[in-house]
Amino acid sequence: MATITFPDGSQLTSTALTDNQIQTAFQYITAQALGYMTDARPVDIVTGKGSYVCQVVGSANVLYKGLAITGVAIQPESVIESVDYVNSTITLSKSCISDVSTTATVNDPMVWSKVRIGWQPEGQPGPSFDDDTVFVRCSIDDTEYAHMHDVTGSASDDGTKSIQTDVFTRSWKTYWTFYGPNSTDLARALHSILVTIQFVADFLADRNLYVNPEITLPSRSPELFQGRWWERSDLEARFNEQVTETFIVGTVKTVEVKTYTKDGLLNDFTVTTP
């Protein structure tokens, strides 16, 4: 929520999100929806001295290649090289240094390069041909519904301020551009998740954002770049943001009134507001 104070002392307070706040929210949602680890997460493992393979206690379904892993018996800068989901084991880039049953910590140091809200103007770090990458972009959508306002007026308890409250809806278009060998599957998965997973609805509702469930199916559109055809799929969805703006203007309790004729001052009195 942002507040602007004008030179005359009046104030405008708005719940409207900035472009960066909107895009950051969808960047996080997209990473979560596609199974990327945006935060460090504990995982119980059993290590063997000199072995690259660790047994995961429980399911290994949330783990994937490229995660950084730290903990007792884990060498520094180790990453997960592969995951055996059937046997619940992981293979590390470095061998373990002791036999122990412990809780390690995993995180994805590359998560925000996989789900991006910005484009580099030139050079690196551009996505590679074989990596799955998604770009997220949000923009205002000028819809008829967005022009409807519900304005109410009131006064402060002491009568010194006039308060105008305006509740309206901003419409947003969110675009996802997927690159990589799995771009079509990832676009399809996100399309389903946006309207079926309660976590997404709750996360967005906390920010006064609500998805329009009529989402167009993703489209595959390979892109020719530097003599190679890059796999690409596009997804577009619309969202509504409920915005509340409050405009507060100071009032006066008394005002002096003077009337004049051609001969000069006729009356001079003070009016007091009820």
N, C-alpha and C positions, 0 to 999 in steps of 0.2 A: 504494500500500500504506500502510495506516494502523496505528499502534501506540498502544494505550492502556495506561498504567501505573496500576495500582490502588494504594491506600494501603498495602497490605501488601507491595508490591514485585513482585507478579506482573504479567505482561504478556500482552496479547492483541493479536496481529498478524493483520490481515485484508487479503485482496486485493479485497474487495468494493468495487465502484464506488459512488459517491454518485449520487443522482438527477441532479444537475447534470452529472456526468461522463458518465453514460449519454446524457442528452439532447443534450449538446454533441457527443458522438461521432456520434449519428444526424443531428444538424444538419449536420455536416461531410459525412457520407456522402451525405445527400440532395442537398446543393448540388453535390457532385462528380458524382453520378449523373445529375443533370439538366443537366449541362454548364455550370454557373455557375463562374466563376473565383474561387476562394477565396483564391488567392495571385497576386501579380504574375507576369506571364509575358512573355518577350521575343517580339517578332514582327519579322521583316525586311520593310521596306517601301521603296518608292521614291517620293519626294515631288516635287511640282512647284510652283515659286514661284507664289503667288496661287491655286493650285488647292485645291479642297476634297477632291478624289479622290486616293487613294494606291493604288499597285499593291502588292499583297502578294506577296512572293517565296515561292512554294509555295502550300499550301492555306490558304484562309480559313475552313475549316469550323468551327474552334473559336471564332471571333469572333462577336459578336452586338451588336445595338443597345444602347447605354447604357454600354458599357465606357469607362472613362477611359483616355486615351492620352497618354504623355509621351515626349519625346525631342528630338533635334536636328531643327530645322525645324518642330517642332510648337508651336503657340501654347499658353500656359498655360491650364488648365481646358478643354482640348479633349476631346470625347467622340465616340464613333463613332455617327453618325446612322443609317447603314444599311450593309448588307453585300451585295455582289453575289457570290454563291458560284460562279456560272458563270465569271465573268471574274476572280475573285480580287482584287476591289478593295473598298476601304472609303471611305465618304464621311464626312468629319469635320464637326464643328459650326463650326470656324474654319478659315480658309485657311492653307496652309503658307507659311512665310516664305522658303524657299530650295529649290533643286534639289539633292537629295542622296539617296544610297542609304545607309540606316542601319538600326540595330536600335532599335526603339521598345519601350516597356514598356506593357502593358495590364493593367488590373485592374478588378474590379467593386466600386465603393464601396457598392453597395446590396445586396450578396449576402446579408447577414444580415437584411435587411428582407424579402427574398424567401423565405428559409427561416428561420422563427421558432420559438423554443422558449418564448416568453412572449407574453402577451396584455396590451395596455395596458388599464387599468381604464376609461378614458373618453377621448374626444377623439382628437386626432392623436397619433402617426402611424399611423392605421389604413390598411389597404390600399385602393387605389382600385378602382372597379368594373371597370376594364379591365386591371388588372395581375394577372399570375399570381403567386399567393402560396401558400405551404404552411406550415401549423403542425404542429409535431412534439411529441408528448407520449408519455412513457414511464411505465409504472406496473408495480408488482410483481403477478405473477399467481400466486395461491395454488393451485398444482397438486399432485397427489399425488407426482409425481416430485421436487418441491422439498422434500419432507419426508424424503427418504432421505439418510442421513449415513454416511460411511465414516471411523470414528474409530480412530486408532492411537496407542499410547503408547510413549514411549522416555525415556531419561535422557541427560543431558549426559555428555561424556567424563570429567569429573572427579566425576560422581555427585552434584553439588550441586544439580541442577535436574531437575524432572520436566517432560517435554514431551508435550503432547497435541496431535495434529494432526487436524483435522476437515476433510474434503473433501466439499463438497456442491454442489448446483446451485440457483441462483435462476432462476426463470422470469419473464420480462418480456413485457409487451404494449406494442407500439409502435403509436401511432395517427398517421396522416397525414391532415390535412384540407386539401384543395386548393381554392383559389378562383381564379376568373379564366376567361377565354374558352378556355384550353387545359387546364383542370383535368382533364378526362377523359383526354386524351392523356398528360399528365404522370403521372397516377396509374398508367396502364397501363404506361408506360415504366419507372417505378420498380419496379412489380411484377415485371417481367421481369428487370431489372438485379439485384435482390436475390438471385436464385438462379442467375444465369448469368455475372456478371462476377467474375473472380478477385480483382480489386482490393478489392471489397467484403468477400469472405471473408477475405482476408489482413488487412485493416484491423481487422475485428472480432476475428479470432483473436488479434491482438496484445494485445487487451484482454479475452481469455478469453470472448468472446461468439460464439455460434454460432446461425445462423438455422435455424428450423424450416421446411423447404422447402414444407410444406403451407400456402401462403398463400392466404387467401380473395381471390377476384377483387375489384377495386375496384368500388365502386357509385357511380353518379351520383345526386345528391340535391339539386337546386336549392333554394336557401334564400331565403325571402321576408324582406327587411329594408328598412325605410323605404320601402315601396311599390314596391320593385324586386325582381325575381327574380335572385339572384346564382347564377352557375354554381358548383357545388360537387361534388366527388367525394371519397370516403373510402376509405382503405386501412388495413388492420390486419394486423400480422404478430407472430409470437411468436419470442422468442429465449431461449436458455439461457446463463446466465453461470456458469462454473465458479469456485467460491470456495474458497480455502484459508485456514483460520484456525488459528493456532498459539497455544496457551495454555501459558505457562511459569510454573511455580510453584517457588519455592526449597524445598529439602529440608534436613534436618539429618543430620549424620554420626554424632552421638552424642546420647543422651537419658538423663537421670538418672531412675532408677526407685526409688521409696520405697514400702515396705509398712508398714502399721501394724496393731497389735492394740489391744485395749482398754487395754493397759498402756503403749502408746506405740510408738515407732519399732522395727520389727523388722528390716528390711533397707534398705540404701541402696547401690545399685550403678548402674553406667553401662553402657548397651547401645550398641555400635558397629555401624552398618550395614555389611554386607559390601561 
